């Protein structure tokens, strides 16, 4: 994790830029479909603090393009309205349009299929800026929970669905 100090007091850093990768035992297309299925997002991310996901708008491919998300950790609930965009089958990108705690919440999943075709390197990038200074322990706990859910819970859920052959391919008509 890297942090960009916004104040002189290192215990009250406002911003974090994070990037982590993990290998998922599933093809890149399955990874893309799971990450882009925001209607099912809470199935695998409730332990990370996700409380509510409401799709407000969809693009021409039927994918969520505007979403309200409510998450909470350490007694702090955060509501963000997120804009989503997609580069099939390699990326799912998001950025916060508005939020009550997060001033900025931008990121993306990047999928790179391994040579085997049955595994994918998944990178999760996140750029977070809180609307106010937080103690380092609280900020780090929140950011780690987001990253852990984004990768570990995503990996477990995607591998299970892929193994069962039950990845929901809501994107049959995506432009290639």
Buried (B, 14 or more C-beta within 10 A) or exposed (E): EEBEEEEEEEEBBBBBBBBBEBEBBBBBBBBBBBBBBBBBBEBBBEEBBBBEBEBEEBEEBEBBBBBBBBBBBEEBEBBBBBBBEBBBBBBBBBBBEEBEBBBBBBBBBBBEBBEEEEBBBBBBBBBBBBEEBBEBEBBBBBBBBBBBBBBBBBBEBBBBBBEEEEBEEBBEEBEE
